């Protein structure tokens, strides 16, 4: 018998490209949640991907033990690291009525909703420009964490500090600055 989703569990699906750090971000979120005393999972979905190819990563976060170990089919939150993926990957697959879609884009919420026929709530931040300015790299995975925190409150911003330091060492400070800036510059559609 396959375990069902534990009540109160939040499920996240990450859409990115190989080399963009979607898997790393999922791990950072899980470590931050665990640091807050929650239960969490982070895992990728890999095939024969290579740098630049579309990849998926997943999180589950709960106050209770998580028994399910399958891919996230009906996410509460979808994060899109590369907005060009919207043109050929169905990031809306399995969304529930109350799911939220969070994107790295310079487009407005209304433009995104209209162009891609997204009926769910949307949050946006230009994570690319923030990453280039602060980290000096076009890698947006830690930057977009600011949008995730602001839009959902699933973890606290300060809870990311230890996982970022453990993962990036001396480079953690720039990643934290990028994350905090994205938190401040994020735009989230009201409920």
N, C-alpha and C positions, 0 to 999 in steps of 0.2 A: 504494500500500500504506500502510495506517494504522500508524504506529509503536505498539508495545506499551509498557505501563508498564515503566519501567526497574527492574530488580531493586533492592530496597532503598529504593525511593521510598515515602514516606508521603503518603497523600492525605487531605485534610481537606475536609469539606463543612460550610458555615456556613448555618444557618437563622435568619433574622431578619425584621424588617419594615423597609420603606423608612424611612430616617431614624434607624435604630438603630445604624448604623455597622458592619454585618457586612462590607461591602466594605473599609472602612478597616482593620478588624482583620486581615483577610486580608492586606492590603498591609503592615501593621506586622509580622506574622509573617514574611512573605517577606523584608522588609528585615533583620530580626533574623537570620534564617537565613543570608542572604547575608553579613551582617557576621561570621558565624562561619565563613565560607569554604565554605558549602554552596551548592548550586544550588537555586533556588526559583522558583515561579510563584504569582501571585495574580491572580484574575480573577473578575468577577461574571457572573451570568446575568440579563440584563435583558429584560423585555418592556415592556408599557405600565404598569409599576409606578408607584405614587405613594406618597407618605408614608403609612405604616401598612400597605401591602400586603405580603404575603409576598415575600421576596427570597432568593436563593441567592448564595453566594460560595464560591470554591474555592481551595485551596492544594495545591501539590505541593512536597515538600522531599526532596532527595536529596544524597548525596555524589558522585553522577555526573551528567553532563549529562542534562537532561530533554528528550525529543524529542516526547512526546505533548502535544497542545494541545486536547484535548476536555474536556467537563465530566466531573467525577468521578462515576462511576456506582456504584462499590463502595468507599466510603470506609473508611479505617482509623479515622478519628476523625470524629464528628459533633458539632458545637457548636450549641446551641439558645439563642438570646438571649432569646426570649420564650416562656415555658412554655405560653402559651395556644395556640401553634401546634400543640402535640401533639394538640389536639382535632380538627384538620382538615387537617393536613399530615402525610404519612407520612414522618416523619424516619427511620424504620427501613429505608426502601427501599434495597436493595442492600447492606445490612450483611453483613459476613463474620462468621464465628463468633468471631474474635478482635478485632473492632472494638469501640470504646468510645464511649459516648454521654455527652456532657458538657452539663449543663443549668444555666441560671440558674433556680433555684426555691427556695422556702422549704420544700418538701416533703422528706421523707426519701428515701433511696435505695430502701428497701423499698416505700414508697408509690408512687413513680414506676414501679418495675418491675412492681408489681402492677396499678396502674391502667391502664398503657399496654402491658402484656404485653411488656415489653422483656426479652429473654433475655441480651443482651450486658452486659458490665460497664458500670457507670454511675458518673459523678462529678457531684456537685452543689455549688453555692455560691449563697448568696442575694446575687447580684451587684446586684440592684436596691437592696436596703437599703444595701449598701456604697457604691454609686455615689451614692445620695442623701446619705449621711453625709459622704463625702469630696469628691466632685466637685460636689455640690449640684445634680445633674441626673439624671433618670431615663434615662440613656444608659449601657448596661452593656458596651459593646464592649471598652473597654480593661480594665475590671474583670475580665471573664471570662477574659482572657488569663492571669491568675494560676492559674485552674483548669486551663487547657490545659497550662501549664508544669509544674504539680505532678503532674498525672495522666499526662503523657506524656514529659516531659523532652526533647521535640523541639527546643527551644531553651532557652537559659539565661535566667533572669529578668533578669540584668544586660544581656543582649543587646538587650532592649527599650528601654533607656534612650535611646540615640541616635535610633532611629526615632521614639520618642515626643516627644523634644525637637524633632526636625526637623518633625514634623507639627503639634504643638500649642504650640510656643514656651513662653510663660510658664505656660500651663495644663498643661504636661507634668508638673510636680511633683505636682499633685493626682491626675492619672491614674496616675502611678507608685505613689503611696501606695495608691490603690484596688486596683491590680493586685497589689501586695505583700500587702495585707490579704486579698484573695481567695485568694491562694496559701496563706496561713496558715489560713484558715477553710474551705477546700475539704475535702469528704469524698469519698473515692474507694473504691469497692468493691474488695476484694482479688481477686487472680486466683484 
